[in-house]
Amino acid sequence: MGIKREREREEREERGERKEKIHFVLLLLCSFSPPFLISFLPSVSSLTLFFSLSLSFSLSLSLFRRWCRTHYGEVFSAWVHLKIIRVFAESVLRYGLPVNNTTAVFKVHAGKEVQLQKSLESQFAHLKDSSEKVEGEEDEEGGEEYLPFVSQKLAID
């Protein structure tokens, strides 16, 4: 069969027929990007380079996602600890030593924040009298509303 193909090729060359170059079309469907179309002449080096870069990128992306999933808990835990330290420091600055306080965490549903704040203000109204600001004194630069208790919001969306 090989001899027959060679004769056919030689006959075509004698007649002036040329074999046309074939263009390859490669369709890549990647999870990280929309499908795209690449058309190029067959080149082993560029094809090899493309696939090696594609494989390297997908491997790096998978390693990065795994790293993020692993360390998310650590970062969240550190964030909550900073909030707790801030509540403690503010309560010591506001009410002084010795430390005699209770810390609580409330999960507030949407639209119930104002109701909870009013309830806590009425519950701790006796603390407002002892630490109330002197009249004529301006708010701090933060402009936060003064409450009779220490409050820190932890927004988790």
N, C-alpha and C positions, 0 to 999 in steps of 0.2 A: 504494500500500500504506500509506503514511503516513496518508492520510485515513481509511482503513478502521480502522486501529488507534486513531486519535483518537475515532472514533465509538463503538467498542467500550468504550473507557475512559470516555467520557461516559455511556454507557448503564449501565455498572457503578456509576458514581458516583450516578446517579439512583436506582438500585435500592438504594443504601446499602451496596453491597459495598466493602470496603476492601482494598486490596492490602496483604498482611502484609509487615512489615519482614523483610528477609533477614539472617540471621546468618551470618557467614563463620567457617569453622573452618580454622585454619592449622596444619599439622603441620610442625615443623622438626626435621630430623635433623642434628645438629651433631656434629662429630668430638670436640669438647671437653666435651660434656655429654650426658646421656641425652635421648632424645626427650621432648618435652613438648608439651602441647596448649594452644592459646590460643583462646578464643572471645570475639569482640567485635563490636560493631556496626560497620558499615563507616564508617571514618573515615580519610580520606586522610592527614591530618596525623599521626595516631598510627601508621599503617602505615608512612609514610615515615620517621618518627623511629625506629621499631623496626628497619627494615631498614638505615638508616644506622648505627645503633649496633651492630647485628650485624656489619655489614661492617667497621666501625672496629675492633671487638674482634678479629675473626678476622685482620685485617691486623696489628694490634699483636701478637697471639699468634705469628703466623708470623715477624714481625721479631725478636721476643724469642727464639724457638727458633733462628733463624739466628745471632743474636748469641752465644747460648750454645754452639752447635756450633763457631763460629769461635774463641772464646776459651778453650774447654776445654783445648786443648793448651798454651796459654800458662800457664794456672793450674797445670796438672799439672807442667810444666817448672819453674816457680818453686818448687813444693812439693818436688820432687826436689833442686833446688839448695840449698834450706834444709836438707834432711836431710844433704847432703854437707858443707855448711859446719859443721853441728853435729858430725859425725863428725871432721872435721879439728880443730876447736877442742878437742873432748874428748880427742883423741889427743895434742895438744900439751900440754894441761894434765896429762895422766896420765904421759906419757913424756918430756916436756921437749923442749928444743931441742938439737941440730939435728934437723929433721924427717927421719926415716928410716923411713918406713912405706909399706905397700901397702894400697890400698883395693880391696875386691872386693864384688860384688853376687851374692847367691845367691837363686835362685828355689827356694823350699822347697815341696814338695808336702804336702798335708794329712797330719798324723800323723808327719811326718818331722822336725819342728822340734827335738824333744828329741834325736834321734839326731845331727843336724847340730851342735847345741850341744855335746854330749859329745865329738864328733870334733874340733871346733875347740878345746875346752878341753884335750884331750890333746895336740893339735898345738902349742899355745902355752903349755904348762904352765911352761916356763922363764920366762915373763914374770910369772907369778903370784907367784913367789918374791920377785922384786925389788920388786914394788909391793904386796905383801900388807899388809893393815891390821894395826895394832898391836892385840894382844889387849886386850879391855876397851873398845875404842873402839866406840861405837854406830853403827848405820847412819844414813845421811843421811835427811832427812825424806821423800824420795821412796820409800825402802824398796826400791829396785831391787837385784836380786841383783848382786853384784860378779863380773865376768868378767875373765879375763886379756887380753881384747881389747875394743875398742870396738865396740858393736853398736847399730844403729838399725833398728827395724822399719818397713817401708813396707807398710801393709795396703791392698791393692787388692781390693775386692769387686765 
